[in-house]
Amino acid sequence: MPDAPLPVRDGLNPTRLRLPENCPSETVVDYLTSRFPDDADRLTEKITAGEVVWGDGSAVTATSRYVAGAFVFLHRDPPVEDRVPFEIDVLYRDDSVLVVDKPHFLPTTPRGSWITETAVVRLRREFDLPELTPAHRLDRLTAGVLIFTVRRELRRPYQMLFERRLVTKEYEAVAGIRPDLTFPRELRSRIRKDRGVLQAREVPGEPNAVTRIEVGDVDGDRALYRLRPRTGKTHQLRVHMNSLGVPILGDPLYPEVYDLARDDFSSPLQLLARSVEFDDPITGRRTLFTSRRNLAAWTAPHRDRR
């Protein structure tokens, strides 16, 4: 994958497009305006201004021939988005990392209809850190500790901590109780998430998802669970809790999918990334970051919270 030859602009990376095979377009501008007809005028303006470039940084012009498989880069105009009405709290900041307490409902990175209302774009703009990049991700509906690298050269060392499973992560979740279940227990299963399908699912085969689950406290018909994932599959914690018959409260996907309006913030998923611990790849020091947030559905006194 080529590096982007255009800089971050107003917190947003440039769009990278690969020109597909078997396309009838004769020029790049023909392809772009046919693919994005609503933006045709602006795309033409950007090409005239030299703001659409090839992978080597040279400008695409109005007469540039279409080259199947080539990459072009440009900054698309971001959409106008209603603000997600929750703030990002900073837990720690130095020259290497920015560690935050992400709220529920805010995506980590641009995806789908969330572009500017994402943690990375907000933070790049607020702190003027154009190279800010997440070392890992949290689902839009999950709150808690989220780590960003500040400079480009630090991305790989911190991202590799998560890829190599050298990070100890602890989550909290509020869910119902099944008296027939005993804890602690470790769930091991194979989870598959198909493109275009909202739910992930467990399938036969070699386990690729491992979660240790403990009960931290009980209050009436619900409990506060501690979840320690050994792996990081999509929706892993939500799938494993659901497989036990105790789906996480506020989950719009498990056990059943239901529509959640974009501006409906009334019932957050009761899942929190409580802490992240690792040996810092730069300093070598053992490092622990802990969320200051609390789950709204849990009001009982919480024993042994770190």
C-alpha positions in Angstrom: 0.0 0.0 0.0 1.6 3.3 -1.0 2.2 6.1 1.4 0.0 9.1 0.8 1.7 11.9 -1.1 -0.7 14.5 0.3 -0.6 15.7 3.9 -3.3 15.4 6.5 -5.7 18.4 6.1 -7.9 19.7 8.9 -7.5 16.4 10.7 -8.3 14.2 7.7 -6.1 11.9 5.7 -6.4 12.1 1.9 -8.7 9.7 0.2 -6.8 6.9 -1.7 -8.5 5.5 -4.8 -7.3 2.5 -6.8 -8.4 2.8 -10.4 -10.2 -0.5 -11.2 -9.6 -2.9 -14.0 -12.1 -3.2 -16.9 -13.2 0.4 -16.7 -14.4 2.2 -19.9 -13.2 5.6 -18.8 -10.5 7.1 -21.0 -9.3 9.7 -18.5 -9.0 9.9 -14.7 -11.4 12.9 -14.6 -14.0 10.9 -16.5 -13.8 8.1 -14.0 -13.9 10.3 -10.9 -16.9 12.4 -12.1 -18.8 9.2 -13.1 -18.1 7.5 -9.8 -18.9 10.6 -7.7 -21.5 12.5 -9.9 -22.7 14.6 -7.0 -19.2 15.9 -6.5 -18.4 16.3 -10.2 -18.0 20.1 -10.2 -15.7 20.1 -7.1 -13.6 17.2 -8.5 -13.1 19.1 -11.7 -12.0 22.2 -9.6 -9.6 20.1 -7.6 -8.0 18.6 -10.7 -7.7 22.1 -12.2 -6.0 23.3 -9.0 -3.6 20.4 -9.0 -5.1 18.9 -5.8 -5.6 15.4 -7.2 -2.3 13.5 -7.5 -0.8 10.2 -8.6 1.0 8.0 -6.0 4.4 9.7 -6.8 2.9 13.1 -6.0 2.6 14.4 -9.6 -0.6 16.1 -10.5 -3.5 14.5 -12.3 -4.6 16.8 -15.1 -7.8 17.1 -17.1 -6.2 15.0 -19.9 -4.5 12.3 -17.7 -5.1 8.9 -19.2 -6.8 6.3 -17.1 -4.3 3.7 -15.8 -6.0 0.6 -14.4 -4.5 -0.4 -11.0 -2.9 3.0 -10.4 -3.6 5.0 -7.2 -4.8 8.5 -7.1 -5.0 10.7 -4.0 -7.2 13.7 -3.1 -8.9 15.5 -0.3 -12.7 15.1 -0.5 -14.8 17.8 1.1 -15.9 16.4 4.5 -19.7 16.1 5.1 -21.4 18.3 7.7 -22.0 16.1 10.7 -24.0 16.7 13.9 -21.7 16.6 16.9 -21.6 13.5 19.1 -22.5 15.3 22.3 -19.8 13.7 24.5 -16.3 14.9 25.2 -13.0 13.0 25.0 -11.1 13.1 28.3 -7.3 13.1 28.2 -5.6 10.6 30.6 -2.0 11.2 29.6 0.1 13.0 27.1 3.8 13.1 26.2 6.0 13.4 23.1 5.2 9.8 22.2 1.5 9.0 23.0 -1.8 10.6 23.7 -4.0 8.5 25.9 -7.7 9.3 26.2 -10.9 8.1 27.8 -13.2 7.7 24.7 -16.9 8.2 25.3 -19.6 5.9 24.0 -20.9 6.6 20.5 -17.8 8.2 19.1 -15.9 6.1 16.5 -12.2 5.8 16.7 -11.5 6.5 13.1 -13.5 7.7 10.0 -15.8 5.0 8.6 -19.1 5.1 6.8 -21.1 8.1 7.7 -18.8 9.2 10.6 -15.9 11.2 9.3 -15.2 14.3 11.3 -17.1 13.1 14.4 -14.4 10.6 15.2 -11.8 10.5 18.0 -8.8 10.8 15.7 -10.1 13.8 13.8 -11.3 15.6 16.9 -7.9 15.1 18.6 -5.8 16.0 15.6 -7.7 19.3 15.3 -7.8 20.1 19.0 -4.1 19.5 19.6 -2.7 20.3 16.2 -1.3 16.8 15.8 -1.6 15.9 12.1 0.3 12.6 12.5 -1.8 11.4 15.4 -2.7 7.7 14.8 -4.5 5.1 16.9 -2.3 2.3 18.2 -5.5 0.2 18.5 -9.2 0.7 18.1 -12.4 0.6 20.2 -15.8 0.0 18.6 -18.0 3.1 18.3 -20.3 1.9 21.0 -17.5 1.0 23.5 -16.0 3.6 25.9 -12.7 3.6 27.7 -8.9 3.7 27.3 -7.7 4.5 23.8 -4.0 5.0 22.9 -2.7 7.2 20.0 0.8 7.7 18.8 1.8 11.3 18.3 4.5 10.9 15.6 4.7 8.8 12.4 7.8 7.0 13.4 6.2 5.7 16.6 3.2 4.1 15.0 4.7 0.7 14.3 6.3 0.1 17.7 3.1 0.7 19.6 0.8 -1.0 17.1 3.0 -4.1 17.2 2.3 -4.4 21.0 -1.3 -5.0 20.2 -0.6 -7.2 17.1 1.7 -9.4 19.1 -0.7 -9.6 22.1 1.8 -8.0 24.4 -0.9 -5.8 26.0 -3.0 -6.7 29.0 -6.5 -5.4 28.5 -9.3 -5.4 31.0 -12.9 -4.5 30.2 -16.0 -4.1 32.4 -19.5 -5.0 31.3 -22.9 -5.0 32.8 -25.2 -7.9 32.0 -27.8 -10.2 33.4 -27.1 -13.3 35.6 -27.5 -17.0 35.0 -27.4 -18.9 38.3 -26.2 -22.1 36.5 -23.0 -20.5 35.3 -19.8 -20.6 37.4 -17.0 -18.0 37.2 -14.2 -17.4 36.5 -14.3 -19.2 33.1 -12.4 -18.9 29.9 -14.2 -19.0 26.6 -12.4 -20.2 23.5 -14.1 -20.2 20.1 -13.7 -19.3 16.4 -15.4 -16.0 15.5 -16.0 -14.9 12.0 -17.2 -11.5 10.8 -18.4 -11.4 7.2 -18.2 -8.1 5.2 -21.6 -6.4 5.1 -23.1 -8.5 7.9 -23.6 -6.6 11.2 -23.2 -9.5 13.5 -20.1 -11.6 14.0 -20.7 -15.3 14.8 -19.1 -18.3 16.2 -18.3 -21.1 13.7 -16.7 -24.5 14.0 -12.9 -24.6 13.7 -9.7 -23.8 15.6 -10.4 -21.1 18.2 -9.2 -17.6 17.3 -10.8 -15.8 20.1 -10.1 -16.3 23.9 -11.7 -14.3 26.7 -11.4 -14.8 30.5 -14.6 -13.7 32.3 -15.0 -13.1 36.0 -17.9 -11.6 38.0 -16.8 -8.5 39.9 -20.0 -7.9 41.8 -23.7 -8.7 41.8 -26.6 -6.3 42.3 -30.1 -7.9 42.0 -30.6 -9.4 38.6 -27.4 -8.0 37.0 -23.7 -8.3 37.5 -20.6 -6.3 36.8 -18.3 -8.6 34.8 -14.6 -8.3 34.3 -13.5 -9.4 30.8 -9.9 -10.1 29.9 -9.5 -10.8 26.2 -6.4 -12.7 25.1 -7.2 -11.9 21.4 -8.8 -9.0 19.6 -11.5 -10.3 17.1 -14.3 -8.0 16.0 -17.1 -7.9 18.6 -15.3 -10.7 20.6 -16.5 -9.6 24.0 -20.1 -9.0 22.8 -20.2 -12.4 21.0 -18.8 -14.3 24.0 -21.1 -12.7 26.5 -24.1 -13.4 24.3 -23.0 -17.0 23.8 -23.3 -17.4 27.6 -26.9 -16.2 27.5 -26.0 -12.9 29.2 -25.7 -10.3 26.5 -24.3 -7.0 27.5 -26.9 -4.4 28.4 -27.6 -1.8 25.6 -26.2 -4.0 22.8 -28.1 -3.3 19.6 -26.6 -6.3 17.8 -26.6 -9.2 20.2 -28.7 -11.3 20.6 -30.9 -9.5 18.1 -30.2 -6.6 15.7 -32.3 -3.6 16.2 -32.1 -0.1 14.6 -30.4 2.5 16.6 -30.9 6.1 15.3 -27.8 8.0 14.7 -28.8 10.7 17.2 -30.1 8.2 19.8 -27.7 8.3 22.8 -30.2 7.1 25.4 -29.0 3.6 25.9 -25.2 3.2 25.6 -23.6 -0.2 25.4 -22.6 -1.2 28.9 -19.0 -2.1 27.9 -15.9 -0.1 29.1 -12.3 -0.6 28.3 -11.2 -0.2 31.9 -7.4 -0.5 31.6 -4.5 -1.2 29.3 -1.1 -2.3 30.6 2.1 -3.0 28.7 5.9 -2.5 28.6 6.5 0.7 26.8 8.4 0.0 23.6 10.4 3.3 23.9 11.2 3.5 27.6 10.8 -0.1 28.6 8.8 0.9 31.6 5.7 -1.1 32.7 2.8 1.3 32.0 -0.8 1.2 33.1 -3.6 3.5 31.9 -7.0 3.3 33.6 -10.4 4.8 32.6 -12.1 7.2 34.9 -15.5 6.5 33.5 -18.3 4.5 35.0 -21.0 2.4 33.3 -24.4 4.1 33.7 -26.2 0.8 34.4 -24.0 0.0 37.3 -24.9 1.8 40.6 -23.9 -0.8 43.2 -20.6 -0.3 45.1 -17.8 -1.8 43.1 -15.3 -3.8 45.1 -11.6 -4.1 44.1 -11.8 -1.5 41.3 -8.3 -0.6 40.3 
